[in-house]
Amino acid sequence: MTTSQTLRGVFAPTLTPVHADLSPDAERFVAHSKWLLEDGCHGLCPFGTTSEANSFSVGERIDLLDQLIDADVSPSVLMPGTGCAALTDSVTLTQHAVQAGCAGVLLLPP
Protein backbone atom coordinates (compact mmCIF):
# COMPACT_ATOMS: atom_id res chain seq x y z
CA MET A 1 0.00 0.00 0.00
CA THR A 2 1.26 3.46 -0.88
CA THR A 3 0.33 6.57 1.04
CA SER A 4 1.14 10.19 0.37
CA GLN A 5 1.12 13.24 2.56
CA THR A 6 2.42 16.75 2.29
CA LEU A 7 4.93 17.83 4.90
CA ARG A 8 5.07 21.53 5.66
CA GLY A 9 6.75 23.75 8.16
CA VAL A 10 9.88 23.53 10.24
CA PHE A 11 11.26 20.06 10.98
CA ALA A 12 14.08 20.60 13.46
CA PRO A 13 17.03 18.26 13.83
CA THR A 14 17.15 17.33 17.50
CA LEU A 15 20.15 17.00 19.76
CA THR A 16 20.62 13.81 21.73
CA PRO A 17 21.74 14.60 25.29
CA VAL A 18 24.04 12.08 26.94
CA HIS A 19 24.94 11.02 30.46
CA ALA A 20 28.49 11.30 31.81
CA ASP A 21 29.16 7.77 30.54
CA LEU A 22 28.06 8.90 27.03
CA SER A 23 24.90 6.78 27.02
CA PRO A 24 21.83 8.60 25.65
CA ASP A 25 19.79 10.53 28.21
CA ALA A 26 16.28 9.57 27.12
CA GLU A 27 14.53 11.77 29.69
CA ARG A 28 16.26 14.95 28.51
CA PHE A 29 15.92 13.85 24.87
CA VAL A 30 12.14 13.56 25.21
CA ALA A 31 11.89 16.82 27.17
CA HIS A 32 13.96 18.73 24.59
CA SER A 33 11.97 17.25 21.71
CA LYS A 34 8.66 18.22 23.31
CA TRP A 35 10.00 21.72 23.97
CA LEU A 36 10.87 22.13 20.27
CA LEU A 37 7.31 21.17 19.30
CA GLU A 38 5.75 23.38 21.97
CA ASP A 39 7.92 26.29 20.83
CA GLY A 40 6.62 26.16 17.25
CA CYS A 41 8.39 23.44 15.30
CA HIS A 42 6.04 21.44 13.10
CA GLY A 43 8.09 18.29 13.26
CA LEU A 44 11.34 16.73 14.41
CA CYS A 45 14.25 14.96 12.76
CA PRO A 46 15.84 12.92 15.53
CA PHE A 47 19.19 11.46 14.49
CA GLY A 48 19.07 13.86 11.54
CA THR A 49 21.41 16.22 9.78
CA THR A 50 23.12 17.82 12.76
CA SER A 51 22.80 15.07 15.31
CA GLU A 52 25.29 12.60 16.60
CA ALA A 53 23.32 9.53 15.57
CA ASN A 54 26.31 7.50 14.44
CA SER A 55 27.59 7.64 18.01
CA PHE A 56 24.64 5.45 19.06
CA SER A 57 23.83 1.84 18.35
CA VAL A 58 20.83 0.78 16.29
CA GLY A 59 19.20 -0.46 19.50
CA GLU A 60 19.73 2.88 21.25
CA ARG A 61 18.24 4.78 18.30
CA ILE A 62 15.21 2.48 18.19
CA ASP A 63 14.74 2.85 21.95
CA LEU A 64 14.94 6.66 21.80
CA LEU A 65 12.43 6.82 18.94
CA ASP A 66 10.07 4.52 20.84
CA GLN A 67 10.42 6.66 23.97
CA LEU A 68 9.39 9.76 22.01
CA ILE A 69 6.30 7.99 20.73
CA ASP A 70 5.53 6.53 24.17
CA ALA A 71 5.72 10.09 25.55
CA ASP A 72 2.84 11.09 23.25
CA VAL A 73 4.91 12.63 20.47
CA SER A 74 2.94 11.69 17.38
CA PRO A 75 4.96 9.67 14.88
CA SER A 76 3.30 11.79 12.18
CA VAL A 77 5.62 14.66 13.17
CA LEU A 78 8.78 12.55 13.23
CA MET A 79 11.25 12.09 10.38
CA PRO A 80 14.17 10.24 11.95
CA GLY A 81 17.54 9.87 10.33
CA THR A 82 18.06 6.21 9.48
CA GLY A 83 21.31 6.35 7.54
CA CYS A 84 24.13 4.14 8.81
CA ALA A 85 27.46 2.88 7.54
CA ALA A 86 26.01 -0.64 7.32
CA LEU A 87 23.18 -1.10 4.84
CA THR A 88 21.44 -3.68 7.04
CA ASP A 89 21.37 -1.19 9.93
CA SER A 90 19.79 1.44 7.68
CA VAL A 91 17.15 -1.06 6.60
CA THR A 92 16.41 -2.04 10.21
CA LEU A 93 16.00 1.58 11.34
CA THR A 94 13.93 2.53 8.29
CA GLN A 95 11.60 -0.44 8.75
CA HIS A 96 11.14 0.44 12.41
CA ALA A 97 10.31 4.07 11.60
CA VAL A 98 7.81 3.05 8.91
CA GLN A 99 6.15 0.48 11.18
CA ALA A 100 5.93 3.12 13.94
CA GLY A 101 4.06 5.45 11.56
CA CYS A 102 6.71 8.13 11.15
CA ALA A 103 6.08 10.81 8.52
CA GLY A 104 9.22 9.79 6.66
CA VAL A 105 12.92 9.20 7.16
CA LEU A 106 16.16 10.99 6.35
CA LEU A 107 18.28 8.41 4.58
CA LEU A 108 21.79 8.98 3.33
CA PRO A 109 23.37 6.66 0.82
CA PRO A 110 25.33 3.94 2.60
BAGUTI-227646 format. One record per atom (N, C-alpha, C): chain; x, y, z; residue number from 1; atom name. Coordinates in steps of 0.1 Angstrom, whole numbers, padded with zeros to 4 digits, m for minus. Layout:
REM residues N
chaine  xx  yy  zz  num  atome
A  X  Y  Z  NUM  CA
...
***
This chain:
REM residues 110
chaine  xx  yy  zz  num  atome
A  0008  m0012  0000  1  N
A  0000  0000  0000  1  CA
A  0009  0012  0000  1  C
A  0005  0022  m0008  2  N
A  0013  0035  m0009  2  CA
A  0004  0046  m0003  2  C
A  0010  0054  0005  3  N
A  0003  0066  0010  3  CA
A  0011  0078  0007  3  C
A  0005  0089  0007  4  N
A  0011  0102  0004  4  CA
A  0006  0113  0013  4  C
A  0015  0121  0017  5  N
A  0011  0132  0026  5  CA
A  0021  0144  0023  5  C
A  0016  0156  0025  6  N
A  0024  0168  0023  6  CA
A  0030  0172  0036  6  C
A  0043  0173  0037  7  N
A  0049  0178  0049  7  CA
A  0052  0193  0047  7  C
A  0048  0201  0057  8  N
A  0051  0215  0057  8  CA
A  0056  0220  0070  8  C
A  0063  0231  0069  9  N
A  0067  0238  0082  9  CA
A  0082  0234  0085  9  C
A  0085  0237  0097  10  N
A  0099  0235  0102  10  CA
A  0100  0222  0109  10  C
A  0109  0213  0104  11  N
A  0113  0201  0110  11  CA
A  0127  0202  0115  11  C
A  0128  0203  0128  12  N
A  0141  0206  0135  12  CA
A  0149  0193  0137  12  C
A  0162  0193  0134  13  N
A  0170  0183  0138  13  CA
A  0172  0184  0153  13  C
A  0171  0173  0160  14  N
A  0172  0173  0175  14  CA
A  0185  0169  0180  14  C
A  0189  0174  0191  15  N
A  0201  0170  0198  15  CA
A  0198  0158  0206  15  C
A  0208  0150  0209  16  N
A  0206  0138  0217  16  CA
A  0215  0140  0230  16  C
A  0209  0144  0241  17  N
A  0217  0146  0253  17  CA
A  0223  0133  0258  17  C
A  0234  0133  0264  18  N
A  0240  0121  0269  18  CA
A  0244  0122  0284  18  C
A  0245  0111  0291  19  N
A  0249  0110  0305  19  CA
A  0265  0111  0305  19  C
A  0270  0112  0317  20  N
A  0285  0113  0318  20  CA
A  0292  0101  0312  20  C
A  0285  0090  0311  21  N
A  0292  0078  0305  21  CA
A  0289  0077  0290  21  C
A  0283  0088  0285  22  N
A  0281  0089  0270  22  CA
A  0269  0081  0265  22  C
A  0261  0075  0274  23  N
A  0249  0068  0270  23  CA
A  0238  0078  0268  23  C
A  0229  0076  0259  24  N
A  0218  0086  0257  24  CA
A  0210  0089  0269  24  C
A  0206  0101  0271  25  N
A  0198  0105  0282  25  CA
A  0184  0107  0277  25  C
A  0176  0096  0277  26  N
A  0163  0096  0271  26  CA
A  0153  0106  0277  26  C
A  0154  0108  0290  27  N
A  0145  0118  0297  27  CA
A  0147  0132  0291  27  C
A  0160  0136  0291  28  N
A  0163  0149  0285  28  CA
A  0160  0150  0270  28  C
A  0162  0139  0263  29  N
A  0159  0139  0249  29  CA
A  0144  0141  0246  29  C
A  0136  0134  0254  30  N
A  0121  0136  0252  30  CA
A  0117  0150  0256  30  C
A  0122  0155  0267  31  N
A  0119  0168  0272  31  CA
A  0123  0179  0261  31  C
A  0135  0178  0256  32  N
A  0140  0187  0246  32  CA
A  0131  0186  0233  32  C
A  0128  0174  0229  33  N
A  0120  0172  0217  33  CA
A  0106  0179  0219  33  C
A  0100  0176  0230  34  N
A  0087  0182  0233  34  CA
A  0087  0197  0233  34  C
A  0098  0203  0239  35  N
A  0100  0217  0240  35  CA
A  0101  0223  0226  35  C
A  0108  0216  0217  36  N
A  0109  0221  0203  36  CA
A  0095  0222  0196  36  C
A  0087  0212  0199  37  N
A  0073  0212  0193  37  CA
A  0064  0222  0199  37  C
A  0065  0224  0213  38  N
A  0057  0234  0220  38  CA
A  0062  0248  0216  38  C
A  0074  0250  0212  39  N
A  0079  0263  0208  39  CA
A  0077  0266  0194  39  C
A  0070  0258  0186  40  N
A  0066  0262  0173  40  CA
A  0071  0253  0161  40  C
A  0080  0243  0164  41  N
A  0084  0234  0153  41  CA
A  0072  0226  0149  41  C
A  0071  0223  0136  42  N
A  0060  0214  0131  42  CA
A  0064  0200  0132  42  C
A  0077  0197  0132  43  N
A  0081  0183  0133  43  CA
A  0095  0182  0137  43  C
A  0100  0170  0139  44  N
A  0113  0167  0144  44  CA
A  0121  0157  0135  44  C
A  0134  0159  0135  45  N
A  0143  0150  0128  45  CA
A  0153  0144  0137  45  C
A  0148  0135  0146  46  N
A  0158  0129  0155  46  CA
A  0169  0121  0147  46  C
A  0181  0122  0152  47  N
A  0192  0115  0145  47  CA
A  0194  0120  0131  47  C
A  0191  0133  0129  48  N
A  0191  0139  0115  48  CA
A  0204  0145  0112  48  C
A  0203  0156  0104  49  N
A  0214  0162  0098  49  CA
A  0225  0168  0107  49  C
A  0221  0172  0119  50  N
A  0231  0178  0128  50  CA
A  0233  0170  0140  50  C
A  0227  0159  0141  51  N
A  0228  0151  0153  51  CA
A  0240  0142  0153  51  C
A  0242  0135  0164  52  N
A  0253  0126  0166  52  CA
A  0249  0111  0165  52  C
A  0239  0109  0156  53  N
A  0233  0095  0156  53  CA
A  0243  0084  0154  53  C
A  0254  0086  0147  54  N
A  0263  0075  0144  54  CA
A  0271  0072  0157  54  C
A  0270  0080  0167  55  N
A  0276  0076  0180  55  CA
A  0268  0066  0188  55  C
A  0255  0063  0183  56  N
A  0246  0054  0191  56  CA
A  0244  0042  0183  56  C
A  0241  0031  0190  57  N
A  0238  0018  0183  57  CA
A  0224  0019  0177  57  C
A  0222  0009  0169  58  N
A  0208  0008  0163  58  CA
A  0198  0006  0174  58  C
A  0201  m0002  0184  59  N
A  0192  m0005  0195  59  CA
A  0189  0008  0203  59  C
A  0199  0016  0205  60  N
A  0197  0029  0212  60  CA
A  0189  0038  0204  60  C
A  0191  0039  0191  61  N
A  0182  0048  0183  61  CA
A  0168  0043  0183  61  C
A  0166  0030  0182  62  N
A  0152  0025  0182  62  CA
A  0146  0028  0195  62  C
A  0153  0026  0206  63  N
A  0147  0028  0219  63  CA
A  0144  0043  0221  63  C
A  0152  0052  0217  64  N
A  0149  0067  0218  64  CA
A  0137  0071  0210  64  C
A  0136  0065  0198  65  N
A  0124  0068  0189  65  CA
A  0112  0063  0196  65  C
A  0112  0051  0201  66  N
A  0101  0045  0208  66  CA
A  0097  0053  0221  66  C
A  0107  0059  0228  67  N
A  0104  0067  0240  67  CA
A  0097  0080  0236  67  C
A  0101  0086  0225  68  N
A  0094  0098  0220  68  CA
A  0079  0094  0218  68  C
A  0077  0084  0211  69  N
A  0063  0080  0207  69  CA
A  0055  0076  0220  69  C
A  0062  0069  0229  70  N
A  0055  0065  0242  70  CA
A  0052  0077  0250  70  C
A  0059  0088  0248  71  N
A  0057  0101  0256  71  CA
A  0047  0110  0248  71  C
A  0039  0104  0240  72  N
A  0028  0111  0233  72  CA
A  0033  0121  0222  72  C
A  0045  0119  0217  73  N
A  0049  0126  0205  73  CA
A  0044  0118  0193  73  C
A  0035  0124  0185  74  N
A  0029  0117  0174  74  CA
A  0040  0113  0164  74  C
A  0040  0101  0159  75  N
A  0050  0097  0149  75  CA
A  0048  0104  0136  75  C
A  0036  0110  0134  76  N
A  0033  0118  0122  76  CA
A  0041  0131  0121  76  C
A  0048  0135  0132  77  N
A  0056  0147  0132  77  CA
A  0071  0143  0133  77  C
A  0074  0130  0131  78  N
A  0088  0125  0132  78  CA
A  0093  0121  0119  78  C
A  0105  0125  0116  79  N
A  0112  0121  0104  79  CA
A  0127  0118  0108  79  C
A  0129  0106  0114  80  N
A  0142  0102  0119  80  CA
A  0152  0100  0109  80  C
A  0164  0103  0112  81  N
A  0175  0099  0103  81  CA
A  0178  0084  0105  81  C
A  0179  0077  0094  82  N
A  0181  0062  0095  82  CA
A  0193  0058  0087  82  C
A  0201  0067  0083  83  N
A  0213  0064  0075  83  CA
A  0224  0058  0085  83  C
A  0230  0048  0080  84  N
A  0241  0041  0088  84  CA
A  0252  0037  0078  84  C
A  0264  0034  0084  85  N
A  0275  0029  0075  85  CA
A  0271  0015  0070  85  C
A  0264  0007  0078  86  N
A  0260  m0006  0073  86  CA
A  0246  m0006  0067  86  C
A  0245  m0011  0055  87  N
A  0232  m0011  0048  87  CA
A  0221  m0018  0056  87  C
A  0224  m0029  0063  88  N
A  0214  m0037  0070  88  CA
A  0209  m0029  0082  88  C
A  0218  m0021  0088  89  N
A  0214  m0012  0099  89  CA
A  0204  m0001  0094  89  C
A  0207  0005  0083  90  N
A  0198  0014  0077  90  CA
A  0184  0008  0074  90  C
A  0184  m0004  0069  91  N
A  0172  m0011  0066  91  CA
A  0164  m0013  0079  91  C
A  0171  m0018  0089  92  N
A  0164  m0020  0102  92  CA
A  0158  m0008  0108  92  C
A  0165  0003  0108  93  N
A  0160  0016  0113  93  CA
A  0149  0021  0105  93  C
A  0150  0020  0092  94  N
A  0139  0025  0083  94  CA
A  0127  0017  0085  94  C
A  0128  0004  0085  95  N
A  0116  m0004  0087  95  CA
A  0109  m0001  0101  95  C
A  0117  0001  0111  96  N
A  0111  0004  0124  96  CA
A  0104  0018  0124  96  C
A  0110  0028  0117  97  N
A  0103  0041  0116  97  CA
A  0090  0040  0108  97  C
A  0090  0032  0097  98  N
A  0078  0031  0089  98  CA
A  0067  0023  0097  98  C
A  0071  0012  0104  99  N
A  0062  0005  0112  99  CA
A  0056  0013  0123  99  C
A  0064  0023  0128  100  N
A  0059  0031  0139  100  CA
A  0050  0042  0134  100  C
A  0049  0044  0121  101  N
A  0041  0054  0116  101  CA
A  0047  0068  0114  101  C
A  0060  0069  0113  102  N
A  0067  0081  0111  102  CA
A  0064  0087  0098  102  C
A  0064  0101  0097  103  N
A  0061  0108  0085  103  CA
A  0070  0105  0074  103  C
A  0082  0101  0077  104  N
A  0092  0098  0067  104  CA
A  0105  0095  0074  104  C
A  0116  0094  0066  105  N
A  0129  0092  0072  105  CA
A  0139  0101  0064  105  C
A  0150  0104  0070  106  N
A  0162  0110  0063  106  CA
A  0172  0099  0061  106  C
A  0174  0096  0049  107  N
A  0183  0084  0046  107  CA
A  0194  0088  0036  107  C
A  0206  0087  0041  108  N
A  0218  0090  0033  108  CA
A  0222  0077  0026  108  C
A  0229  0079  0015  109  N
A  0234  0067  0008  109  CA
A  0244  0060  0017  109  C
A  0244  0047  0018  110  N
A  0253  0039  0026  110  CA
A  0267  0040  0020  110  C
***
